[in-house]
Amino acid sequence: MICMKRWCYVIGGLIGVGVAAALIKRRVQIDSAGNYTLVFDDFGMTSLEDATNIAHDDRVLVLAESSQQATGQFVMPQLKLPAFKKLVASWNAYTPGDSSVEVEVRVLVNKKWSLWHTFGRWGLNIMKSSTKADIADSLAGLDTDTLFVRGQRYATAVQARVRLNASCNGETPTLKLLAVSTTPKDGAFTRAIEEDTTPKVIDAPAYSQEIRDGKMAPVICSPTTLASAMNLQGKDVLPEEVAYRNYDLAYQGFGNWSFSTATAGAYGFKSYAIFTDINKLKNEVDRGYPVGVSVQYTNNPQNHKLPYLENAPGETYGHLLLVTGFITEEDETFVVTNDSYAPTNESANRVYKLDQFKRAWHSNLAYIIGPAYDDQPVQNPATRKLAKLQKVDGTRHSYELLVGQKLIPLPVLMTAKTDPLTMRTGTVAYTLNDEGSEAKTLAERKFYYAEVDDQGHIQLDWNQIQQANDDATGITVYVMQMAQPTYVANLAIERETE
């Protein structure tokens, strides 16, 4: 890791140090980290010579002149890296309203620059999409969240640029962090000398994705992993809330690595995706931060198509789980995880043998979800709104959603299962107020799910609610939709009068 007072580079060896030192003319400290990642998290000293309509605002970048539909562009210098085959880009940005950012990357292959490849236009409050059809480029291509070098060639340098787009009301986005991470040509991750393990386990809340809203439960491992990591630091979000802020229309799923870490960044945490080794996971755990990792595994030793992972809850060709610690028993090291593939919250805490875990984690891809941005102005997205439910005249189970006296129209049948999910998809969930008070986080409580009918009305079956807990006196309802705040409403339980 190469750290300066204002910028931090995480790179392999000495390559790029001269460039970094020349950029900001500060003393460079060198550490022998085996990572191939550059992280820019302080733009206060950056040159804006090649920027258009971009200004410094302390340590972040904003639009110099922000008006309706205004745009600006910031271009990073060309930076050398050890030869690499794949690259993932990350960013943290505050995007009020429908403002957005768009990160593009190009790489140097055999002394020729590839075309610019976009990682998609991203904003917390807009429908997001990675590239549906990548541009024709003989040197490099982009597969959702991963840029790759074509053929048997390797890239040796990278350049990134970021476009900032104002909201329709003229609000500027704020760029807090930009990162690129690459895979080494020489297999350094698998050959890294493993550091001694200091036994430590972080008590992060463990959630099962399998008990969440059924239409999305099988595919929300990434949002569930993010929720666990963020809730450890006091955010208290639901996996479905994170999912609806993270859906990739082109990918038709929630597992876009770049979008996932951008979502954590928007919630206020320094986050980025990184190709790395087991030592980085240990170091993050030592710092007190669990790490999300991308794995494949099977719990069937006879299935030779996937890495065998004893004690795993099933088999998967693509999954995210949260590494919360490392322990040693009888001279063998184990990895402690929160694995959302488990059938219940109580069984989501899983312990895996280190050697088996490393084979399951052959992607070497991790989510770094670090501390909150407490040294910058607090910019919290409006992720929840207080609402109320009003019974539809002439009905017993149908309710409309209101904020104040304003009716909030809900898409008809928004809770129905569709494949793929659409912009109209949503979830209505509720808790019983007298149930689960011992839970440390909201997501650990027992949730029930309601439907929205063909009139756009929420259906609450009071008989079913009473059967669930006859002593309950009220419910709290959470209405979640794509790229929108969650509406929260409290309602007293209606009982039949005799």
Buried (B, 14 or more C-beta within 10 A) or exposed (E): BBBBEBBBBBBBBEBBBEBBBEBBEBEBEEEEBBBBBBBBBBBBBBEBEEBBBBBBBEBBBBBBEBEEEBBBBBBBEEBBBBBBBBBBBBBBBBBBBBBBBBBBBBBBBEEEBBBBBBBBBBBBBBBBBBBEEBEEBEBBBBEBBBBBBEEEBBBBBBBBBBBBBBBEEBBBBBBBBBBBBBBBBEEBBEEBEEEEBEEBBBEBBBBBBBBBBEBBBEBBBBBBBBBBBBBBBEBBBBBBBBBBBBBBBBBEBBBBBBBBBBBBBBBBBBBBBBBBBBBBBBBBBBEEBBBBBBBBBBBBEEEEEBBBBEEBBBBBEEBBBBBBBBBEEEEEBBBBBBBBBBEEBEBBBBBBBBEBBBBBBEBBBBBBBBEBBEEBEEBEBEBBBEBBBBBBEEEEBBBBBBBEEEEBEBBEBBBBEEEEBBEBBBBBBBBBBEBEEEBEBBBBBEBBBBBBBEEBBBBBBBEEBBEBBEEBEBBBBBBBBBBBBBBBBBBEBBEEEE
